[in-house]
Each structure stands twice: as C-alpha cells, then as structure tokens.
Amino acid sequence: MSWFVVRPCPELDIASQGDTIEEACANLEEALGPFLEAASPAKIAHRCHREVYVTHLDVAVANVAVCGTPASRRRAVSSTQPSGG
C-alpha cells in the first residue's frame, strides 16, 4: 500500500501533499507563495477562516487496525477540538 502525507492550510482552504511531512510542508509553502502574491486582499479575506476545527475520524476496514487502534475498540468519531482563532 502506498501512503502520502497531506499538509493542509485550513485558514486559507489550501492543501498540498508529499511523500514525507517535510516534502508536504515544502510543497504547501510553494503553493501558498504564488496564491498570496496573486490574490487580491479581498480574495484573501474571503478565503481566510478565523476559526478552524480539526477532528479525528477512525474508519473500520474489514476489522483491520487503523492508526494503531484495534477495530473492536474504535469509535466512529472522536471528540472535536477547536484550534486557532
């Protein structure tokens, strides 16, 4: 199975990906630069989210452990915590 890392910037609704965390972060910086240079202040303000909520979602796939938690001990969705603001 092939995995990749997704690095979001939820404040501006932009994301990037890479094979490693470092690559995903570098790719996100590469994506954000041209956007911030080209977008009008109004466009940036429109896309900017002041409150961002992050949640963890566990998904059972044929009783296979996901994220190190046995399928029998997982809940559908863990608690949601507000972040940033």
Backbone as JSON, one array per atom type, in Angstrom:
{
  "sequence": "MSWFVVRPCPELDIASQGDTIEEACANLEEALGPFLEAASPAKIAHRCHREVYVTHLDVAVANVAVCGTPASRRRAVSSTQPSGG",
  "N": [[0.85, -1.17, 0.0], [0.51, 2.23, -0.76], [1.4, 5.27, 0.76], [0.8, 8.75, 1.43], [1.54, 12.06, 2.55], [-0.62, 14.58, 3.63], [-0.7, 18.03, 3.78], [-2.48, 20.46, 5.16], [-3.64, 23.87, 4.87], [-5.83, 25.09, 6.54], [-6.82, 27.59, 7.19], [-6.76, 29.12, 4.86], [-7.93, 27.44, 3.12], [-6.38, 25.73, 1.5], [-4.35, 23.07, 0.34], [-1.64, 20.69, 0.28], [0.51, 17.99, -0.79], [2.83, 15.29, -0.1], [5.56, 12.88, -0.1], [6.73, 12.73, 2.35], [6.52, 14.32, 5.61], [8.07, 16.63, 5.63], [8.36, 17.14, 2.86], [5.68, 17.57, 2.15], [5.14, 19.91, 3.64], [6.98, 21.69, 2.45], [5.94, 21.7, -0.15], [3.47, 22.86, 0.35], [4.23, 25.43, 1.18], [5.29, 26.26, -1.24], [2.97, 26.33, -2.76], [1.42, 28.23, -1.41], [2.82, 30.68, -1.63], [2.67, 31.76, -4.43], [-0.15, 32.04, -4.49], [-0.69, 33.94, -2.44], [0.73, 36.09, -3.46], [-0.62, 36.64, -5.84], [-3.35, 36.87, -5.28], [-6.0, 39.12, -4.53], [-6.37, 41.45, -1.79], [-9.05, 41.34, -0.98], [-9.85, 38.82, -1.92], [-8.2, 37.14, -0.4], [-9.14, 37.78, 2.17], [-11.76, 36.86, 1.9], [-11.34, 34.09, 1.66], [-10.08, 33.48, 4.01], [-10.27, 31.76, 6.99], [-11.19, 32.29, 10.21], [-11.75, 30.68, 12.41], [-10.91, 27.38, 12.97], [-11.69, 24.02, 12.87], [-10.61, 20.9, 13.91], [-10.77, 17.45, 13.52], [-10.65, 14.0, 14.46], [-11.0, 11.07, 12.69], [-11.91, 7.79, 12.8], [-11.88, 4.9, 10.83], [-13.26, 1.82, 10.18], [-12.04, -0.91, 8.42], [-12.77, -3.81, 7.2], [-12.23, -5.05, 9.74], [-9.57, -4.34, 10.21], [-6.82, -2.95, 11.89], [-6.63, 0.52, 12.28], [-4.6, 3.3, 12.36], [-3.32, 2.28, 14.59], [-5.22, 1.45, 16.46], [-7.18, -1.19, 17.56], [-9.9, -2.54, 15.67], [-12.12, -3.29, 17.18], [-12.1, -1.56, 19.33], [-12.49, 1.0, 18.49], [-14.21, 4.14, 18.04], [-16.77, 5.73, 16.12], [-16.32, 8.52, 15.59], [-13.99, 10.65, 17.08], [-13.68, 13.12, 19.71], [-14.2, 16.58, 18.85], [-12.03, 19.29, 18.61], [-11.64, 22.75, 18.93], [-9.29, 24.74, 17.14], [-6.78, 27.21, 16.98], [-7.51, 30.68, 16.14]],
  "CA": [[0.0, 0.0, 0.0], [1.27, 3.46, -0.86], [0.88, 6.34, 1.61], [1.36, 10.07, 1.24], [1.21, 12.99, 3.62], [-1.34, 15.78, 3.21], [-0.46, 19.16, 4.69], [-3.46, 21.5, 4.85], [-3.65, 25.21, 5.44], [-7.28, 25.28, 6.59], [-7.18, 29.01, 7.28], [-6.96, 29.63, 3.51], [-8.57, 26.39, 2.33], [-5.39, 25.26, 0.54], [-3.64, 21.9, 0.83], [-0.64, 20.11, -0.61], [0.87, 16.65, -0.35], [4.19, 14.85, -0.37], [5.88, 11.54, 0.39], [7.13, 12.89, 3.74], [5.99, 15.54, 6.22], [8.89, 17.75, 5.17], [8.02, 17.41, 1.47], [4.34, 18.14, 2.13], [5.25, 21.28, 4.12], [7.65, 22.47, 1.41], [5.0, 21.85, -1.26], [2.45, 23.81, 0.77], [4.85, 26.75, 1.1], [5.39, 26.56, -2.66], [1.62, 26.64, -3.25], [0.91, 29.44, -0.76], [3.51, 31.86, -2.12], [2.01, 32.35, -5.6], [-1.53, 32.44, -4.17], [-0.67, 35.17, -1.68], [1.23, 37.15, -4.33], [-1.56, 36.94, -6.93], [-4.72, 37.13, -4.8], [-6.29, 40.46, -4.01], [-6.69, 41.43, -0.35], [-10.44, 40.91, -0.81], [-9.89, 37.36, -2.13], [-7.58, 36.52, 0.78], [-10.08, 37.96, 3.28], [-12.9, 35.98, 1.66], [-10.96, 32.69, 1.89], [-9.47, 33.31, 5.33], [-11.15, 31.23, 8.04], [-10.64, 32.66, 11.52], [-11.91, 29.54, 13.31], [-10.67, 26.12, 12.29], [-11.98, 22.87, 13.72], [-9.93, 19.7, 13.45], [-11.32, 16.26, 14.17], [-10.02, 12.72, 14.14], [-12.01, 10.14, 12.24], [-11.46, 6.41, 12.67], [-12.69, 4.16, 9.88], [-13.0, 0.39, 10.22], [-11.99, -1.53, 7.1], [-12.68, -5.27, 7.34], [-11.61, -5.36, 11.03], [-8.14, -4.06, 10.18], [-6.49, -1.85, 12.77], [-6.3, 1.77, 11.6], [-3.93, 4.22, 13.28], [-2.88, 1.57, 15.78], [-6.32, 1.1, 17.36], [-7.93, -2.34, 17.07], [-11.24, -2.21, 15.19], [-13.12, -3.52, 18.23], [-12.03, -0.52, 20.34], [-12.65, 2.32, 17.88], [-15.5, 4.79, 17.94], [-16.95, 6.3, 14.78], [-15.65, 9.81, 15.53], [-13.55, 11.12, 18.38], [-14.15, 14.47, 20.01], [-13.73, 17.67, 18.02], [-11.43, 20.35, 19.39], [-11.33, 23.95, 18.15], [-7.88, 25.11, 17.14], [-6.5, 28.53, 16.41], [-8.65, 31.55, 16.18]],
  "C": [[0.89, 1.23, 0.0], [0.6, 4.54, -0.02], [1.5, 7.66, 1.19], [0.85, 10.97, 2.35], [0.49, 14.19, 3.02], [-1.09, 16.86, 4.25], [-1.45, 20.26, 4.33], [-3.09, 22.85, 5.45], [-5.13, 25.57, 5.52], [-7.7, 26.74, 6.69], [-7.45, 29.61, 5.91], [-7.58, 28.6, 2.58], [-7.66, 25.91, 1.19], [-4.69, 24.07, 1.16], [-2.61, 21.46, -0.2], [-0.31, 18.72, -0.07], [2.32, 16.35, -0.69], [4.39, 13.45, 0.17], [6.31, 11.56, 1.85], [6.48, 14.15, 4.29], [6.76, 16.75, 5.71], [8.55, 18.14, 3.74], [6.63, 18.06, 1.36], [4.36, 19.59, 2.6], [5.91, 22.18, 3.08], [6.72, 22.71, 0.23], [3.9, 22.85, -0.92], [3.0, 25.24, 0.71], [4.95, 27.18, -0.36], [4.03, 26.94, -3.25], [1.1, 27.96, -2.67], [1.54, 30.71, -1.32], [2.83, 32.5, -3.32], [0.57, 32.79, -5.33], [-1.53, 33.79, -3.47], [-0.17, 36.35, -2.51], [0.17, 37.58, -5.35], [-2.95, 37.35, -6.44], [-4.86, 38.55, -4.29], [-6.53, 40.35, -2.5], [-8.12, 40.97, -0.09], [-10.57, 39.39, -0.96], [-9.31, 36.64, -0.92], [-8.53, 36.62, 1.97], [-11.28, 37.03, 3.14], [-12.56, 34.53, 1.99], [-10.45, 32.43, 3.29], [-10.51, 32.88, 6.36], [-10.51, 31.52, 9.39], [-10.74, 31.52, 12.52], [-11.77, 28.27, 12.49], [-10.92, 25.0, 13.28], [-11.35, 21.63, 13.1], [-10.51, 18.52, 14.22], [-10.55, 15.03, 13.71], [-11.13, 11.74, 13.79], [-11.39, 8.76, 12.09], [-12.42, 5.67, 11.75], [-12.3, 2.69, 9.96], [-13.06, -0.17, 8.81], [-11.74, -3.02, 7.33], [-11.91, -5.69, 8.6], [-10.09, -5.22, 11.03], [-7.89, -2.88, 11.11], [-6.07, -0.64, 11.95], [-5.71, 2.69, 12.65], [-3.61, 3.54, 14.61], [-3.97, 1.19, 16.76], [-7.07, -0.09, 16.79], [-9.36, -1.95, 16.72], [-12.28, -2.34, 16.3], [-13.14, -2.41, 19.28], [-12.24, 0.88, 19.78], [-14.07, 2.82, 17.99], [-15.58, 5.4, 16.55], [-16.2, 7.61, 14.64], [-15.23, 10.2, 16.92], [-13.97, 12.57, 18.57], [-13.49, 15.5, 19.1], [-13.19, 18.78, 18.93], [-11.22, 21.57, 18.5], [-9.84, 24.23, 18.22], [-7.74, 26.48, 16.5], [-7.71, 29.45, 16.49], [-8.38, 32.94, 15.86]]
}
